[in-house]
Amino acid sequence: MINTPNLLNNYLILGGLLFGIGMLGFIARRNLIVIFLSVEMMLQGVSLTLVAFSRYHANWQGQVFTIFILAVAAAEAAIAMALILMLYRRRGSLDVVLWQGLRESDLPPIADDQFPEPEPEERRREYPRLTPAGIEPPANGANRNVTVSPVSETSPIETAPEE
């Protein structure tokens, strides 16, 4: 029952979907953290495929190889996060376009579409803000419909006396 081709097919489809979604995220996004997470998703898709083949063929080779992949992915995650933090401290952004200076000198820079300029401060709409926790809002009568009733000593739920 475990070694049926239909079950293997389902795992391979799921692994392929994980890999495809990761590849799409890697190609389409510009944020370094999202690119990093997309690479991790691609690794998980490959790992799922290896475990499915290993289970289908009743051997341990794919599962052992997956353990090595996960160990390398953990080390890669630590190095990548350290690199991302260093890059963010340098430029203040995680946009990949800002790091075109690291490319080879004979390659032309990639020109992306320019984003529209932000609206001037006077045209921006002011949204309401929540009061921080632990600070009472000012008593200017703005919240007249909100009433707070004190907790009474008698509870509407009666409990049975303990014996």
C-alpha positions as CSV (number, residue, x, y, z in Angstrom):
1,M,0.0,0.0,0.0
2,I,2.9,2.4,0.8
3,N,4.8,1.5,-2.4
4,T,2.0,2.3,-4.8
5,P,2.8,4.4,-7.9
6,N,-0.1,6.7,-7.2
7,L,1.3,7.7,-3.8
8,L,4.7,8.2,-5.4
9,N,3.1,10.3,-8.1
10,N,1.4,12.5,-5.5
11,Y,4.7,13.1,-3.6
12,L,6.5,13.9,-6.9
13,I,3.8,16.4,-7.9
14,L,4.0,18.1,-4.5
15,G,7.8,18.2,-4.6
16,G,7.7,19.6,-8.1
17,L,5.1,22.3,-7.0
18,L,7.3,23.3,-4.1
19,F,10.3,23.5,-6.4
20,G,8.4,25.5,-9.0
21,I,6.9,28.0,-6.5
22,G,10.4,28.5,-5.0
23,M,11.9,29.1,-8.5
24,L,9.1,31.5,-9.3
25,G,9.8,33.4,-6.1
26,F,13.5,33.4,-6.8
27,I,13.1,34.9,-10.3
28,A,10.3,37.3,-9.6
29,R,11.2,38.9,-6.3
30,R,13.7,41.6,-5.4
31,N,13.9,41.3,-1.6
32,L,16.9,39.3,-0.4
33,I,14.9,37.6,2.4
34,V,12.2,36.5,0.0
35,I,14.9,35.2,-2.4
36,F,16.5,33.3,0.4
37,L,13.2,31.7,1.5
38,S,12.5,30.8,-2.1
39,V,15.8,28.9,-2.3
40,E,14.9,27.1,0.9
41,M,11.5,26.1,-0.6
42,M,13.3,24.7,-3.6
43,L,15.5,22.6,-1.3
44,Q,12.5,21.3,0.5
45,G,10.9,20.3,-2.8
46,V,14.0,18.3,-3.8
47,S,14.2,16.7,-0.3
48,L,10.6,15.6,-0.5
49,T,11.2,14.0,-3.9
50,L,14.3,12.2,-2.6
51,V,12.4,10.8,0.4
52,A,9.5,9.7,-1.8
53,F,11.8,7.8,-4.2
54,S,13.6,6.3,-1.2
55,R,10.4,5.1,0.3
56,Y,9.1,3.7,-3.0
57,H,12.3,1.7,-3.7
58,A,12.5,0.6,0.0
59,N,16.0,1.8,0.7
60,W,17.6,4.5,2.9
61,Q,19.8,6.3,0.4
62,G,17.4,9.1,-0.4
63,Q,16.5,9.7,3.3
64,V,20.2,9.8,4.3
65,F,20.9,12.2,1.5
66,T,18.0,14.4,2.6
67,I,19.6,14.6,6.1
68,F,22.8,15.9,4.6
69,I,20.8,18.4,2.5
70,L,19.0,19.7,5.7
71,A,22.4,20.0,7.5
72,V,23.8,22.0,4.6
73,A,20.6,24.1,4.4
74,A,21.0,24.9,8.1
75,A,24.6,26.1,7.6
76,E,23.6,28.0,4.5
77,A,20.7,29.7,6.5
78,A,23.1,30.9,9.1
79,I,25.6,32.3,6.6
80,A,22.9,33.8,4.4
81,M,21.2,35.6,7.4
82,A,24.6,37.0,8.5
83,L,25.2,38.2,4.9
84,I,21.7,39.8,4.7
85,L,22.2,41.6,7.9
86,M,25.6,43.0,6.8
87,L,24.1,44.1,3.4
88,Y,21.2,45.8,5.2
89,R,23.5,47.7,7.5
90,R,25.5,48.9,4.6
91,R,22.7,50.2,2.3
92,G,19.6,50.3,4.5
93,S,17.6,48.3,2.1
94,L,17.3,44.6,1.0
95,D,16.5,45.5,-2.6
96,V,18.7,43.4,-5.0
97,V,19.0,46.3,-7.5
98,L,21.1,48.3,-5.0
99,W,23.8,45.7,-5.2
100,Q,24.5,45.8,-8.9
101,G,28.0,47.1,-8.1
102,L,29.0,43.6,-7.1
103,R,28.5,42.4,-10.6
104,E,31.3,41.8,-13.1
105,S,32.6,45.0,-14.6
106,D,31.9,44.1,-18.2
107,L,28.2,43.5,-17.6
108,P,25.8,46.4,-18.1
109,P,23.6,47.4,-15.2
110,I,20.0,46.3,-15.3
111,A,17.6,49.2,-15.6
112,D,14.3,48.5,-13.8
113,D,11.1,50.4,-14.1
114,Q,11.2,53.4,-11.8
115,F,8.6,53.5,-9.0
116,P,6.4,56.6,-8.8
117,E,7.5,59.3,-6.4
118,P,5.7,59.2,-3.0
119,E,3.0,61.7,-2.3
120,P,3.9,65.0,-0.7
121,E,3.3,65.2,3.1
122,E,0.5,67.7,2.8
123,R,-1.5,65.4,0.5
124,R,-1.1,62.2,2.6
125,R,-4.2,61.0,4.5
126,E,-4.0,60.8,8.2
127,Y,-5.1,57.5,9.6
128,P,-6.3,56.9,13.2
129,R,-3.7,55.5,15.5
130,L,-4.2,53.1,18.4
131,T,-3.2,54.0,21.9
132,P,-0.1,52.1,23.1
133,A,-0.8,49.4,25.7
134,G,-0.7,50.6,29.3
135,I,-1.6,54.2,28.5
136,E,-5.1,55.5,29.0
137,P,-6.5,57.5,26.1
138,P,-7.3,61.1,26.8
139,A,-10.7,61.8,28.3
140,N,-12.0,64.2,25.7
141,G,-15.3,62.5,25.3
142,A,-14.5,60.9,22.0
143,N,-15.3,57.4,23.2
144,R,-18.7,58.1,24.9
145,N,-20.3,55.0,23.6
146,V,-17.8,52.7,25.2
147,T,-18.7,51.8,28.8
148,V,-16.7,49.7,31.1
149,S,-18.6,48.0,33.9
150,P,-16.7,47.1,37.1
151,V,-16.3,43.4,38.0
152,S,-18.8,42.4,40.6
153,E,-18.3,40.1,43.5
154,T,-21.2,37.9,42.4
155,S,-20.6,35.8,39.3
156,P,-23.5,34.8,37.0
157,I,-22.0,31.4,36.9
158,E,-22.6,29.5,40.1
159,T,-20.3,26.7,41.0
160,A,-21.2,23.7,43.1
161,P,-19.9,23.8,46.7
162,E,-16.8,21.7,47.2
163,E,-17.1,18.8,49.6
